[in-house]
Amino acid sequence: MPLPPPDLDLQHPFQAPPGPGEAIEVAPGIRWARLPLPFRLDHVNVYLIDDDGGVAILDTGIDDRACRGAWAKLLAGPLAGQRITRLIVTHCHPDHVGLAKWLADRTGLTLETSEAEYLTALIIHLDPGALEAEPYRNFYESNGLDEETTQAVMTRGHGYLKMVSGLPATFRRIIAGERLRIGGRDFHVLTGGGHAPEQIMLHLVEDKVFLSADQVLPRISPNVAVLARDPEGDPLGIFLRSLRALRKRIADDVLVLPGHDLPFYGLHRRIEAMLQHHEDRCATLIAACREEPHSAAELIPKIFHRALDAHQTGFAFGETLAHVNYLARRDRLRLAESKDGIRRFSA
């Protein structure tokens, strides 16, 4: 299914994405390529940054036949004869890190990312079966998912996490506040949490370019979800703080190069819209819990209005619980009494 139409309040200097095997120059020395994904969100953006006679790669795509084929076209086309100098991954999700080992093995390069993103990706890759363990089952069922849906989410819903070629045994740590020298230019490193633990973003101050990864997207808000291994976590609070910090740190006139969809101008406007989006969702959940106590699972239809498959249900459940945890931590929701062991909240 296609994404929603472009946000008319934003300026999109490039109206069409690059085709398979193509790369479009979107800023001096930065090219944009697009790789296919087998999901409703059907693509991921990668960026090719000129680097002293070679090219640094930012993000890798997922490990499947279509994505490997897209890389083969890029390597035989826009990248033909060019030396790959660096392999940088913004965060741990398979659509960004999935082909990291495959590319590292082909190029002999060291993977560069933040420590939390590398370790999180490594944990998922080394023990994907842990997601089907009993404590995780209890996580879903105690928050209101029925047994059949829980089983579907823990198996089919997590299948995408296995679409990774592996992680290199070593990596180079990228740290917020440092600068990456690429092609004679300084890319300032920022990190942000909520969508991922320590997602890398790059700011090219002089050229007014901001590579935002998935932290700021032009049409959709990135998935911000509570994970079973941190059931009382507050990823939404972390994410909203990150957005406010970006608004304060990054000027509004930058060209934003996101992890999905089209490059755009209007960073501050988009951040304001995302902040309001989550506040609106919070208001919806508070209103529902004011009528009667609800579990996180019972609240999913209040903010997700379409039919969901197992993959989408896992994302929707985690995101709904993120809003519930956010509100509970701030005393805007409270845990209600329960006779069946299911956690329900009232307002």
Buried (B, 14 or more C-beta within 10 A) or exposed (E): EEBEEBBEEBEBEBEEBBEBBBBBEBBEBBBBBBBBBBBBBEBBBBBBBBBEEBBBBBBBBBBBEEBBBBBEBBBEEBBEEBEBBBBBBBBBBBBBBBBBBBBBEEBEBEBBBBEBBBBBBBBBBEEBEEBEBEEBBBBBBBBBBEEEBBBBBBEBBBEBBBBBBBBBEEBBEBEEEEEBEBBEBBBBBBBBBBBBBBBBBBBBBEBBBBBBBBBBBBBBBBBBBBBBBEBEBBBBBBBBBBBEEBBEEBEEEBBBBBBBBBBBBBBBBBBBBBBEEBEEBBEBBBEBBEEEBBBBBBBBEBBBEEEBEBBBBBBBBBBBBBBBBBBBBEEBBEEBEEEEEBBBBBB
